């Protein structure tokens, strides 16, 4: 698995094994989105990798009165930017080191009172060194359960092994494609957002799975022997960003 391949998203970048549950369509609808200021900041994980999470700030256009340009005989409507608004979309930059980073869009949303983050590569970022390579990338969405505390953010990505077990036990029927690789076969969900949310409510948020994730959040770690997902604990970070450190030590 190469770091530049968007299809497998951030796994090699965050030094983890295995793959995540991935979907061609988002896991959220607009009505499900929420904003939590506790997400915003600069964070460090257990592997000393840095995460910056900033809100996506938008300005709504305010339309004024219609006016007529008597010289050019054109009627137009004046507009000017309104107040800044923060929605539940976050711009996320993950720094593995000063030479490797990933740029993601994270959307915070709730289903049945449970908070999740939908991650997808930033479409405006450069994820590869060649345009030809980027033409062959297919961005996918991944899903993480999230808990924001006073001094930490806890994330638990649902893993591909967990999904595979559901398929092997014939517990689920959901539209997907199987992608063959040298390591193992990976399932990529192709279902609509409506179907994905039914899946989340029934399986990702069932009592057994929820209890296991909550236990991991309480302990602050997970056992490697039971790796059906990926857990990260982010703590506040006040140091320089890796790319800034690289510029400081670069020869003049």
N, C-alpha and C positions, 0 to 999 in steps of 0.2 A: 504494500500500500504506500503510495507516494504522498508526501505532504501537500503537493499542489493540487491533488484531485479533490474538487469541491464535492463530488458525489459522496465521498465518505466523510465529509465535513471535518470536524475538529479533532477527531480521535488521535491521529498521530501527532497533532500539534500539542495535545495535552498529555502526551506520553502515557496513553492508556491502551489496553489490549481489547480486542473484540470490537463490535460495532453497535450502533444505537438503532432503536426503532426509528424508521425514517418514512416520510410520506412525500408524495409529489404535491399534495394540497395542504394548506394550512390547517392546524388543529383548532383554530378559533374563528369566531364570527365577530363582527364589529360590536355587537351588543354585549359580548362577553368581556371586552377589554376593560382593564382598570389601570390606574396609575398609583404607584407607591413610591414616594420620595426616598424611602429607605434603600431602594435599589441603587440610587445614584451615588457615585463615588469612585475611588480607586481602591482596588482590592488585591490581595495576594493569596494564592492557594497553597496547599501543602507541599507542592513541588517548587515553590518559590517563583511561580509564574504570575505575571501581573495582569489584572483585568481592569480596564476602565469602562465604566457604564455611565453614559450620559443620556439625558432625555432628548427625544426628538421634538424640537420646538418649532411650532408652525404659527403663522400669522394669517388670520382670515382677512380677506379683502372686504372693505366696507365701500359700498357703492353710493355715490352721491347723485346729484341731479343730472338730468340730461342737458347737454349744451350743444349749441350749433356754431360751427366755424363758418362764418359768413363769407370768408375769403375762398375757402376750398369747398364750401357747400356740403359739409359733412356734419352729421349729428353723432355725438359720442356721449358716453357716461363717464364722469370722473370716478376714480377709485383711489383709495389710499389704505395702507396696511393698518389693521386693527391691533388689538392687544395680543401679546404672545401667549400661546397656549401649549401646555405639555400634555401629550396623550400617553397611551400606555406602551408606545414603541420606544425602545432604547437602542442607541448606537453603542455597540460593544466592540472593544478592541482587546484582543488577547495576545499578550507578549510571551512567547516561549523563551526568547532571549533577544539580544539586540539585532539579530539577523532574521528572526522568524516571528511573524505575527499573523493573526487571522482577524478579519473584520466581519462582524455579524450584526444582524438585526434581531433583537429579542423583543417579543411581544408578551406582556403580562396579561393574563386573563384568568377568569374563574369559571368553574363548572360545579354546581352543587356546593358552593361555598369553599371549594378547594382551589388553591392557587397553582397555576402552571406558567411556564415560559415556553413559547414557541420560538425556536432558533432557526435562522436561515442565513446563508451567506449574504452579505451586503451586495446588492446587484451593481452598485456604483464603484465597488472596490476592485483592485487588480488582484485576482487570485492565482495568476500564473504569469510566467515570463514570456509567453507567446500567445498572440491572438489565435493562432491555429489550434493551440491546445485548449484555449478557453471555449472555442466553438464546440468542443466535445464534452464540455462540462454540463451536468444536469443538476442544478441546485435542489436540495431536498430540505424538508422541515424535520426537525427533531423535537422531542417533547421531554421537558423536565418538570418534576414537581419542585416547588420552591417554598421556602420558609424564610422570611426576613425577620431577623432578631435585632436587638439594639446594637450589637457589636459584630454581627456576622450575617452572611447570606448562605443558606444551605440549599444545595441543588442536588437533585437525584434524577438522572436521565434514565429512561426506560431502555433496557438493553435488548439487543436482537435475540439473545439466548432465551430471554423471558418470552418473547413473541414466538420463537420457534417451538418452545414447549407447549404453548397454547395450540399451535397448529398440529403438533404431533399427537396431542391428546384429543384432537377433533373437537375442541371446545369452542372454536370460533370459525365463522365464515365471513370473510371480509375481502373485498377486491384487492388483489396484490399481484405483483410479478416477482418471479424468482430469478435473481441474478447469479449466474454461476461464476465462481472465482477459483483460484488455485487453493485458497485456504478452506473455504466452505461456501455453501449456498446461502445467499442473503435474500430476505424477503423485503421488498419495497412496496409500501401501501399505495394503492392507486384510488382508493375510495374517496368519495366526496367528503366535504367537511361535516355534513350532517351524519354520515355513516361513521366517520372518525369519532365524533362526539358521543355517539351511541356506544362505540367501542370503549372510549375512555370511561364513561359512566359505569359500564358493566364490569370491565376488567381492570383498568388502570386504577380505578377508585373503589374496587371491591373491598370488603372489610379485611380480608387476609392480607392483600397487597398493601393497603393503607396502613395497617398495623405494623407491618415489617418496615415500611419506609419511615414511619414515625419513630420506631425504635432506633433506626439508624440516625435520624435527626437528633434524638435524645442522647445517644452515645457519642455522636460526632465522628463516627467511623463505621466502616463496613468490613465484614470478613471477606478476604480474597477467595475463600473456598465457595462462597455463595454469591458469585458475581453475576447477578441477573440484571444489573444496572450499574451506572457510574455515579458515584457520590463525590461531591466537592464541597468543601467548606471554605468560604472566602472571608478573610479578615481584613480590616482597614489597613491601608498602606500609605505612608507619607513620604516615601523616598522618591528618587528620580525614576523616570521611565527608562526602560532599556535603550530605546533609540536616542534619548538625550545623553545617556552615559556613553554611547558609542560615538556621538559627535564630540564629546568632551575629550576623549582619548584618541581621536583620529589625528594623524600627523598633519601639521600645518603646511 
